Amino acid sequence: MDGSNTGAETKTRALVARYGADALPTAGPWNATLDLLLSHRSVRGYRADALPAGTLETMIAAAQSAATSSNLQTWSVIVVDDPAVRAELAEVANNQKHIMQVPLFMVFLADASRNARMAEQEGVELAGQPFMETFVVAAIDAALGAQNAVVAAESLGLSTVYIGALRNDPERVARLLNLPPQVMGVFGLCVGQAREGAEGEVKPRLPQSVIVHHGRYDSANEQSERTAYDARMIAFTARNEMATSNWTQRVIARLGTFKALSGRDKMRAAIEAIGFPLR
């Protein structure tokens, strides 16, 4: 078969998996990196097999190659091996069992403490440190680094899932991991080889017409596009033997009550308690 035809078929398959056949974006340039990115899915069942030597270091090198605001590098990561600590972190995260299964579990940290220690050692004051901007930059830095690590892991044939539910109780996470002030665990990351049958399916996303705006924000067609997307999500949940629901129902269930936030409605107080002033 002609190579260009094979490439076109690969691109179409990837786009159909991500958006559905009735919401395909305009075709454009393509390569193996885009194949990898569009094939991402969260995996919640893992084999216990150890990862190849050097996998962690390779992932961290990729993470440290991500953009970082003004090269401040306000993030860190903790590799959690202790089963007892993992068990408590899993409890914080609504008992997600894959935290215990996976061979590599990391907690990515928004870390402004390193620069605070540097200022103390250098005998200077960082007047711009005690502001919300510092926390926001640190959280963004952690997220950018982690996403690079995820892409690196998936390029090596591994599977991943983020654990945002660690934010259910930032203060408990800080105690468990002995975090100094101005450090917060923003999410965990499971990395390993998917257990057979747990590989999952690429989850459809909202159509690009809902996400991309040209010139100015325009939500005129959003409701009809959302209705079509809801239908795709119902089909997805049915295929994957999940509780049948659409995207609209899930968003309302997730954000419609304080209880659904699992303690995250107290996030600002928790962030301040672990040393970020948020002025």
VENWOLIN-V975502 format. One line per field, one symbol per residue. phi: phi as a letter, one per 40 degrees, with the letter a starting at -180 (. if undefined). psi: psi as a letter, one per 40 degrees, with the letter a starting at -180 (. if undefined). burial: b if it has 24 or more other ideal C-beta (glycine too) atoms within 12 Angstrom, else e. A space follows every 10 residues. Layout:
phi: ???
psi: ???
burial: ???
This chain:
phi: .ccccccccc ccdcccccbg ccbccdcada acccdccccd acbbabccdc cddgcdcccc dccccccadf fcfcaaabcb bcdccdcccc cdcfgccccc cccbbbbcbc bccccccdcc ccgbbccccc bddccdcccc dccccccccc ccccccgcba acbccccdad ccdcccbfcc dgbbccacac bacccdgbcg bdccbdcdcc ccbbgacabd bcccccdccd cccccccccb fbdcabcdcc ccccbcbcdc cfgccbcdcc cccchccfc
psi: ihdddddddd ddddddddei defhihiaii addddddeeh ihhfhiiehi iihedddddd dddeeiihhf fdffiiihhh dhdddddddd ddfffhdedd didhhihhhh gedddddddd defihgdedf iddddddddd dddddddddd dddddeeiii higeededgd ddddddefhi ifhhhdiihh hahhiheedi ihhiiiiddd dhihdihhfd eddddddddd ddddddddde fihhiidddd ddddeeidde efeeefdddd dddeehdf.
burial: eeeeeeeeeb beebbebbbb eebeeeeeee eeeebeebbb bbbbbbeeee beeebbebbb ebbbebeebe ebbbbbbbbb eeeebbeebb ebbeebebbb bbbbbbbbbb bbbbbbeeee eeeeebeebe eeebbebbbb bbbbbbbbbb bbbbebebbb bbbbbbbbbb bbbbebbebe ebbbbbbbbb bbbbeeebeb ebbbbbbebb eeeeeeeeee eeeebbebbb bbbbebeeee eeeeebbeee eeeeeeeeee eeebeebeeb beebbbebe
